[in-house]
Amino acid sequence: MNSKLFGALLLLFHIGLHFGTPMAKASWTRHRDAELGYQGAYRLDGGRFTRNRFYGILRGKTLWESDDPETPSQFSIQSSVRGFLDPTDYDELSIRALNLNWTRDHFSITVGAQEVAWGETFGFFISDLVNPRNLRDPLFNELNWIREPTTIINTQFFLGKLNLQFILTPVPRNNDFPESIDGISVLEPREFSLDRPIQDAEYGIRAGYLFDSGFDLSTFYFRHWNRNPVFTPRISNGELVLDPIVERTHSFGASFSQTLSDWVFRGDTVLHVDMPLPEQRTVSQSILGTDFRTEDGWSLGAQYHLDLWANEQRHWIGTRFEKPFFRDHLVPEIFFFRGINNADFWIQPQITWNILDPLTFSLRADLILNSIDSSKKGYLTSLKDEDRILAWLAFRF
């Protein structure tokens, strides 16, 4: 189908779904919002725009609630579409959400395109595995922007302090990779076929328990196609290219959080088994962190990040500082990510100006100050020349 026709039909469907007349006014409620904005990124090395996009987002949720007090239930339809216009990269119109939810008593099921958030820590989000990600801009780590919505059957049971979640993705999606890495072209990974919903399916379970002390613990297992990008170099049409490796892996993990007065302690740990790596198939990743908020509004966060391989360990420290001013209208913050036994060093200062309730402007820098010692490679080794300034203007209504 023509992409413009598809986009027009998608927008008409969204508008009709959430703006039409409900069948039973007394039982139906609606929530609608929209966002228009601009994102511009300017690369300091080379002096060129790497992101120059106008965007628009439409979100809507239509909710039906049962009038029977003995068997309370809810049925909802949620949709969201996002469009880009970017002369420096690519135009896009995509479905961010299109799902049905039914909730009754201690049970909830959501079917359709959606995002599922797992994990407690910031930075590299090691436990957030259910959805693939858009990796075209490796320094843009806003999860609600880079998660790729996937058609998922998401079933949850709420049993007092125990929550159980079952995930099934019949037809998975791959990560969206950048066009090149270090000047070497990246091939498109294979697409998953609609006629293999059993063989290619991703599935998992997550169990969470909230103790009386406030300690929130969850454990999970997820059988999926590898999320961490792995490539094999090969020659294609006389040119060196990077071919993404897509293989099944098992991930076992746990997350926790605990609030004690002004302190919040949190952590994620994941064991990946059968990773598509040449020498080591098992990798462990762990992040342990804490946040502290002072009476005058300072927010301080710190994390320790550890990757364990059979014959190698890599360590990082991450810190984040934030302090709002002028009744939260001006919010400066800074994030540091430093490798302990590797070359990584990322500094991200940012200032956000909440001009009016619906209007926000932010300006940030991504500075990669990696060591040139190639024997100490880390996550950011290939990004040493990607220093940039990013401006973001958003109007929500």
ROSETI-653592 format. One record per residue (C-alpha): residue number from 1; y, z, x. Coordinates in steps of 0.02 Angstrom, whole numbers, plus 32768, in hexadecimal, padded with zeros to 4 digits. Layout:
<pts>
{NUM,{Y,Z,X}}
...
</pts>
This chain:
<pts>
{1,{8000,8000,8000}}
{2,{80B0,7FDB,803B}}
{3,{80F7,807A,808D}}
{4,{819C,8072,802D}}
{5,{813F,805E,7F87}}
{6,{80CE,80F0,7FB4}}
{7,{8166,815B,7FDE}}
{8,{81BC,8131,7F39}}
{9,{811E,815B,7ED6}}
{10,{810A,81FE,7F36}}
{11,{81BC,8234,7F10}}
{12,{81AD,8205,7E57}}
{13,{810C,8268,7E4A}}
{14,{815D,8302,7E98}}
{15,{81F6,82F8,7E26}}
{16,{818E,82DE,7D8A}}
{17,{8119,836D,7DB8}}
{18,{819E,83F3,7DCB}}
{19,{8232,83B2,7D67}}
{20,{81DE,8375,7CC6}}
{21,{81CC,83D7,7C24}}
{22,{813D,8456,7C26}}
{23,{80BB,8459,7B9E}}
{24,{80D2,8511,7B76}}
{25,{817D,8552,7BA3}}
{26,{8153,8609,7B8B}}
{27,{80C8,8605,7C0C}}
{28,{810E,858F,7C8F}}
{29,{8187,85B4,7D1C}}
{30,{81C9,8542,7DA4}}
{31,{8207,855A,7E55}}
{32,{8261,84C8,7EA8}}
{33,{82C3,84B4,7F48}}
{34,{82F9,842D,7FBF}}
{35,{8338,841D,8070}}
{36,{839F,8399,80C8}}
{37,{83C0,839F,8181}}
{38,{83D0,8353,822D}}
{39,{8373,8374,82D0}}
{40,{83B4,8330,8373}}
{41,{8367,834C,841F}}
{42,{83BA,8310,84C0}}
{43,{8352,8308,855F}}
{44,{83B6,8343,85F5}}
{45,{8350,82E3,8677}}
{46,{8379,822E,8651}}
{47,{83FE,8251,85D0}}
{48,{83AE,820D,8532}}
{49,{8387,8244,8480}}
{50,{82CF,826F,8467}}
{51,{82E8,82A5,83B2}}
{52,{836E,825F,8340}}
{53,{8334,8278,8290}}
{54,{8379,8295,81E4}}
{55,{82FD,82E4,816D}}
{56,{82E5,831A,80BB}}
{57,{8269,8391,806A}}
{58,{823E,83AA,7FB3}}
{59,{81D5,8440,7F7E}}
{60,{8199,8474,7ED4}}
{61,{8122,84EE,7E82}}
{62,{80F5,84F1,7DCA}}
{63,{809F,8591,7D92}}
{64,{8040,85B8,7CF1}}
{65,{8018,866E,7CCA}}
{66,{7F9B,86AA,7C4A}}
{67,{7FDF,8710,7BB8}}
{68,{7F3C,8770,7BA6}}
{69,{7F50,881D,7BF8}}
{70,{7E93,8838,7BFD}}
{71,{7E6F,879C,7C65}}
{72,{7F0F,8779,7CC8}}
{73,{7F0B,86D6,7D26}}
{74,{7F81,8659,7D76}}
{75,{7F78,859F,7D8E}}
{76,{7FF5,8545,7DFF}}
{77,{801A,8499,7E42}}
{78,{8078,848F,7EE7}}
{79,{80BD,83F7,7F3E}}
{80,{8130,83D1,7FCF}}
{81,{8166,832E,8020}}
{82,{81C8,8313,80C0}}
{83,{821C,8276,8101}}
{84,{8267,8248,81AA}}
{85,{82DE,81C2,81E1}}
{86,{82DB,81BA,829F}}
{87,{8318,811F,82FC}}
{88,{82DC,8167,83A4}}
{89,{8229,8186,836C}}
{90,{81DA,815D,82C4}}
{91,{8200,816B,820A}}
{92,{8189,81D0,81A0}}
{93,{816B,8208,80EE}}
{94,{80DE,8286,80DF}}
{95,{808F,82FD,8064}}
{96,{80A6,83AF,80A0}}
{97,{804F,83FF,800B}}
{98,{7FF6,83C0,7F70}}
{99,{7F7B,8440,7F2C}}
{100,{7F3C,849E,7E95}}
{101,{7F22,855A,7E92}}
{102,{7EC5,85CA,7E18}}
{103,{7ED2,8687,7E29}}
{104,{7E77,8705,7DBE}}
{105,{7E58,87BE,7DDC}}
{106,{7E14,87CB,7E8E}}
{107,{7DF9,8711,7EAA}}
{108,{7E65,867D,7EDE}}
{109,{7E3C,85C8,7F06}}
{110,{7EB4,8543,7F46}}
{111,{7E7B,848E,7F51}}
{112,{7EDE,8400,7F9F}}
{113,{7F57,83DC,802C}}
{114,{7F92,8482,8075}}
{115,{7FB4,84E9,8110}}
{116,{7F50,8585,813A}}
{117,{7F9F,8602,81B1}}
{118,{7F34,8670,8221}}
{119,{7F6C,86E3,82AE}}
{120,{7FEF,8767,82D6}}
{121,{8043,8733,8379}}
{122,{80CC,86B8,83A9}}
{123,{80D9,8633,8430}}
{124,{8038,85CE,8439}}
{125,{7FE5,860A,8396}}
{126,{7F34,8610,83DA}}
{127,{7EE4,8649,8335}}
{128,{7F3A,85C9,82C6}}
{129,{7EA8,854E,82C3}}
{130,{7E8E,8514,820F}}
{131,{7F0E,8488,8212}}
{132,{7F24,8409,829E}}
{133,{7FD2,83F8,82E8}}
{134,{8053,8376,8310}}
{135,{805F,837C,83CE}}
{136,{80D7,82EA,83E4}}
{137,{815E,8365,841A}}
{138,{8105,83EC,8480}}
{139,{819E,845E,8489}}
{140,{81BB,845E,83CD}}
{141,{814D,84EE,8394}}
{142,{818C,8512,82E4}}
{143,{80E3,8529,828E}}
{144,{811C,84FB,81DF}}
{145,{8157,8455,8228}}
{146,{80CA,8429,829F}}
{147,{8033,845B,8237}}
{148,{7FE1,83C1,81EB}}
{149,{7FB5,83E7,8134}}
{150,{7EFF,83C4,8110}}
{151,{7E99,83B7,8071}}
{152,{7E45,8461,806C}}
{153,{7DE0,84CA,7FF3}}
{154,{7E26,8578,8012}}
{155,{7DCA,8604,7FB7}}
{156,{7DFD,86BB,7FC1}}
{157,{7DB6,875E,7F7E}}
{158,{7E22,87FB,7F74}}
{159,{7DB0,8893,7F73}}
{160,{7E23,8928,7F84}}
{161,{7E4D,893A,803C}}
{162,{7DD3,88AF,806A}}
{163,{7E06,87F8,8061}}
{164,{7D8A,8768,8078}}
{165,{7DC1,86B5,8094}}
{166,{7D51,861B,8098}}
{167,{7D94,8575,80DB}}
{168,{7D48,84C9,80C3}}
{169,{7D9A,8428,80FE}}
{170,{7D2A,8398,80C4}}
{171,{7D8C,830F,8120}}
{172,{7DE7,8355,81BA}}
{173,{7E7E,8311,8216}}
{174,{7EA1,8303,82CF}}
{175,{7F37,8340,832E}}
{176,{7FC7,82C5,8338}}
{177,{7FDC,82A7,83F4}}
{178,{8074,8269,8455}}
{179,{8079,81B2,8483}}
{180,{8072,81DB,853D}}
{181,{805C,826D,85B5}}
{182,{80A7,8262,8664}}
{183,{80C6,81AA,8643}}
{184,{800F,8186,8618}}
{185,{7FEF,8140,856A}}
{186,{7F88,81A8,84F1}}
{187,{7F0D,814F,847E}}
{188,{7EFE,8178,83C5}}
{189,{7E67,81E7,83A0}}
{190,{7DE4,81AA,8327}}
{191,{7E01,81C3,826E}}
{192,{7D86,8228,8206}}
{193,{7D31,81C2,817F}}
{194,{7D37,81EC,80C7}}
{195,{7C7E,81C4,80B6}}
{196,{7C4A,8252,812D}}
{197,{7C88,82EE,80CF}}
{198,{7BF1,8355,8103}}
{199,{7BD3,831C,81B6}}
{200,{7C8A,832A,81ED}}
{201,{7CC0,83C0,8183}}
{202,{7D18,8457,81CD}}
{203,{7CF0,8502,8186}}
{204,{7D0B,85B9,81A9}}
{205,{7D1B,866B,8169}}
{206,{7D9E,86F1,8185}}
{207,{7D8A,87A9,8157}}
{208,{7E1C,8822,8159}}
{209,{7E26,88DD,813B}}
{210,{7EBF,894C,8127}}
{211,{7E9C,89FF,815F}}
{212,{7EF4,8A96,8115}}
{213,{7F54,8AAB,81B8}}
{214,{7FA4,89FF,81A0}}
{215,{7F35,89AE,8224}}
{216,{7F15,88FB,81E9}}
{217,{7E7C,88AB,8239}}
{218,{7E30,8800,8218}}
{219,{7DA0,87A0,8266}}
{220,{7D74,86EA,8251}}
{221,{7CFD,865E,827A}}
{222,{7D2F,85A7,8271}}
{223,{7CC5,850C,8292}}
{224,{7D3D,847F,82B7}}
{225,{7D6D,83EC,8323}}
{226,{7DC6,8428,83C0}}
{227,{7E7F,8450,83A6}}
{228,{7EAA,8468,845D}}
{229,{7ED3,83BA,84A1}}
{230,{7E57,8376,8521}}
{231,{7E60,82C5,8569}}
{232,{7DF5,8257,85D6}}
{233,{7E4A,81D2,8641}}
{234,{7E06,8122,863A}}
{235,{7E3A,806D,8651}}
{236,{7E68,8009,85B6}}
{237,{7EA6,7F55,85C6}}
{238,{7EC4,7F71,867F}}
{239,{7F2F,800B,8661}}
{240,{7F0C,80C4,867D}}
{241,{7F0C,8120,85D6}}
{242,{7EDF,81CC,8593}}
{243,{7E58,81CF,850E}}
{244,{7E56,826D,849F}}
{245,{7DAE,82C4,849C}}
{246,{7D7F,82FC,83EC}}
{247,{7CE5,836A,83E2}}
{248,{7CA6,83F9,8376}}
{249,{7CC3,84AA,83B1}}
{250,{7CA2,855B,8373}}
{251,{7D32,85D8,8370}}
{252,{7D18,8694,835A}}
{253,{7DB3,8700,834F}}
{254,{7E0C,879D,8318}}
{255,{7EBF,87CE,82F0}}
{256,{7F13,8875,82D2}}
{257,{7FBC,88C3,82AD}}
{258,{7FF6,8977,82A4}}
{259,{80A2,89BB,8277}}
{260,{80D7,8A62,82C0}}
{261,{818A,8A91,8292}}
{262,{81FB,8A0D,82E3}}
{263,{816B,89C2,8348}}
{264,{80F2,8939,8315}}
{265,{8057,8919,837F}}
{266,{7FF3,8879,8367}}
{267,{7F71,880F,83BA}}
{268,{7F03,8774,83B0}}
{269,{7E65,8749,840E}}
{270,{7DF9,86AD,83FF}}
{271,{7D56,8677,8452}}
{272,{7D3D,85BB,8451}}
{273,{7C89,8581,846A}}
{274,{7C55,84CD,8491}}
{275,{7D03,8497,84C5}}
{276,{7D07,83E1,8504}}
{277,{7D2B,840D,85B9}}
{278,{7CD5,83C1,8650}}
{279,{7CA0,8461,86A8}}
{280,{7CB7,84F2,8631}}
{281,{7C8A,84EE,8578}}
{282,{7CBE,85A1,854A}}
{283,{7D73,85DB,854D}}
{284,{7DBF,8680,8517}}
{285,{7E77,8694,84E7}}
{286,{7ECD,8739,84BF}}
{287,{7F7F,876F,8497}}
{288,{7FB7,8825,8489}}
{289,{806A,8847,8452}}
{290,{80E6,88C1,840C}}
{291,{818D,88BA,83B1}}
{292,{8215,893F,83A7}}
{293,{82B1,8942,833B}}
{294,{8342,89B6,8362}}
{295,{83B7,8A08,82E4}}
{296,{8446,8995,8316}}
{297,{83E0,88F7,82F5}}
{298,{8397,88C9,839D}}
{299,{82EA,887A,838E}}
{300,{8280,887C,842D}}
{301,{81D4,882D,8440}}
{302,{815A,8820,84D0}}
{303,{80AF,87D1,84E4}}
{304,{8026,87C4,8566}}
{305,{7FBE,8724,8560}}
{306,{7F15,8710,85B7}}
{307,{7EA1,8679,85C4}}
{308,{7DF3,8697,860B}}
{309,{7D81,860F,864F}}
{310,{7CDD,8625,86AD}}
{311,{7D30,861A,8758}}
{312,{7DE9,8626,872F}}
{313,{7E68,8698,86DD}}
{314,{7F1A,866E,86AA}}
{315,{7F9D,86EE,8677}}
{316,{8048,86E1,8624}}
{317,{80D0,8756,85E5}}
{318,{813F,8727,8551}}
{319,{81DB,8784,8517}}
{320,{8256,8769,848A}}
{321,{82FF,87BC,8468}}
{322,{8369,87A9,83CB}}
{323,{8408,87FC,838B}}
{324,{8464,87C8,82EB}}
{325,{8522,87D7,82E0}}
{326,{85A4,87C9,8255}}
{327,{852F,8801,81C9}}
{328,{84A2,8791,8207}}
{329,{850F,86F5,8204}}
{330,{84FE,86DB,82C0}}
{331,{8454,86F8,8311}}
{332,{843F,86DA,83CC}}
{333,{8391,86E9,8417}}
{334,{8333,86BD,84B5}}
{335,{827C,86A0,84DB}}
{336,{822A,86A8,8588}}
{337,{817A,866B,85B1}}
{338,{8145,868A,8665}}
{339,{80A0,8668,86BB}}
{340,{8063,86F7,8729}}
{341,{7FE4,8697,8791}}
{342,{801C,85E6,8762}}
{343,{80B7,8579,8769}}
{344,{80F1,8588,86B3}}
{345,{81A3,85C3,8692}}
{346,{81F6,859B,85EB}}
{347,{829E,85DE,85B2}}
{348,{82DB,85BD,8501}}
{349,{8388,8602,84D4}}
{350,{83BE,85E3,8421}}
{351,{844F,860E,83B0}}
{352,{8447,85FE,82F2}}
{353,{84E2,85FB,8285}}
{354,{84C3,8620,81CD}}
{355,{8563,85CC,8194}}
{356,{8544,85E7,80DA}}
{357,{84AB,8620,807B}}
{358,{8464,856F,806F}}
{359,{84AB,8527,8111}}
{360,{8468,854F,81BF}}
{361,{848D,8507,826A}}
{362,{842A,8531,8307}}
{363,{843B,84FA,83BB}}
{364,{83B7,851B,843D}}
{365,{8382,84E6,84EB}}
{366,{82D2,84CE,8530}}
{367,{82D6,84E8,85EC}}
{368,{8234,84CB,864D}}
{369,{8248,851B,86F9}}
{370,{8195,8504,8735}}
{371,{8166,8519,87E9}}
{372,{813B,8476,8841}}
{373,{809A,84C3,8886}}
{374,{8018,8454,8830}}
{375,{7F8B,84CB,8860}}
{376,{7FCB,8546,87DD}}
{377,{7FC8,84D9,8742}}
{378,{7FED,8526,8698}}
{379,{8011,84F0,85E7}}
{380,{80B8,84A0,8613}}
{381,{808A,8442,86B2}}
{382,{80A9,8395,8666}}
{383,{8152,83C9,861B}}
{384,{81B3,83ED,86BA}}
{385,{8233,8364,8696}}
{386,{8245,8386,85DB}}
{387,{82DE,83FA,85DD}}
{388,{8342,83DA,8540}}
{389,{83C2,8415,84C1}}
{390,{838F,841B,840A}}
{391,{840A,8423,8377}}
{392,{83CF,8446,82C6}}
{393,{8439,8441,8228}}
{394,{83E6,8470,8183}}
{395,{842B,8478,80D1}}
{396,{83B7,84CB,8051}}
{397,{83D3,84C5,7F97}}
</pts>
